[in-house]
Amino acid sequence: MKKVVIIYDFLHGFGGLERVMAFQAESLKKDFDVTVSFGSFDKSISEKMFPGINVDEHSRKFFKFGFLKIMWTFLNRASLNRYKDSSLFISHSYLCSRLCYYMKKHYKIPYIIYLHHPPNFLYMDDKRMKYVGGFDVGRIIALVAGIFLGRLMRPDDIKVVKNADAVFVNSVYTKNRAEKIYNIKPVVCYPTINEIFKPLSRKSCEYVLKKYNINKKFIISHGRLIPDKRYELLVESLRYLKDKDFLIVFSGKIDNFYKNELINIAKDIGVEDNIKFLDFIPDKDLVALNNLAEVFAYPSVKEDFGIVPVEAMACGCPVVAWDDSAGPSEIVIDNVNGLLAKPYDLKDFASKIEVILNSDFKVKNHSKIVKSTERFSRSNCSKMLNSSVNVLLHK
């Protein structure tokens, strides 16, 4: 059985990128010997995200801290030598694509790149200045490298992308960016949603209200709670909501620095009692919360795609996002499965949330909301992925 290795820099939390990797591993394991490899990973998370899949580390084991392990893989291009018997690599980052390029050059092993976005630290714009927040050492190092070494690293990034045997992207928005930066023709392969995200009866979901002490109608916002996702915009928009009898439920891993920043903003505008942080929660509970929430609020600016709002819609929950011609604009069909706000007008964002909170939008559009997610089905994306892998491995 031919060996396929799916690689990324680290596994320290659950997010859209990690879900794409899990889907790819699950789709390919029937026909291939699949390994998922990280520069650094949290074993407790890997066991939940990749059940039945071999998960490994391609960095030096003696490094104690994750950022040192990742730095080692940057300095040592031969980090993947242990996988020189592999038939294919699938990379999910610039750092890993560099390693794949080395393996192709020295061992003639082909590689696919799934480009979630061009590296933020190399292609910085106003939005990317939120790339670093809190005390994330890895991001700080990446930002500094981008500022001082970007002129040298950008040609390297372009080289490893152009030499890939296939490049997939997660949205038309990312496709347009990739064409401009790399002068390539990537294929759009939308991230998929797990079948567990579906409409359920209210009765079967209500246990989460007691479990998490949610005693009023609520807005949900789930994902990697990091500064470049701009959750402070959501908190700041709450000042414009007339009805304060609601909760914003934040679900996802968050560091204390950014959490305190959001809490302080909420205190400044008098809505600290309206926000609740759940940290990481099981998928079963997330499905239940998505079913019960009035609306999913997605404040990310120029987001390349955004799988978490799609998961919410699959449960029948409408989404409010920015109409900024980025990934969410491809997902949200205005007045069908959600509402799009003027970029980046906090008052308009709040008004869109209020429209859904104070109307029968969710009930009236429920079937349309769910149906709109069919194009993100696993069967469609699995066929595309498996077809490309088989073509490469049977040349």
Buried (B, 14 or more C-beta within 10 A) or exposed (E): EBBBBBBBBBBBBBBBBBBBBBBBBBBBBEBBBBBBBBBBBBEEBBEBBBEEBBBBBBBEEEBEEBBBBBBBBBEBBEBBBBBEEBBBBBBBBBBBBBBBBBBBEEEEBBBBBBBBBBBBBBBBEEBBEBBBBBEBBBBBBBBEBBEEEBEEBBEBBBEBBEBBBBBBBBBBBBBEBBEEBBEBEBEBBBBBBBEEBBBBEEEEBBEBBEEBEBEEBBBBBBBBBBBBBBBBBBBBBBBBBEEEEBBBBBBBBBBEEBBEBBBEBBEEBEBBEBBBBBEBBEBEBBBBBBBBBBBBBBBBBBBBBBBBBBBBBBBBBBBBBBBBEBBBBBBBBEEEBBBBBBBBBBEBBBBBBBBBBEEEBBEEBBEBBBBBBEEBBBEBBBEBBBEBBEEBBEE
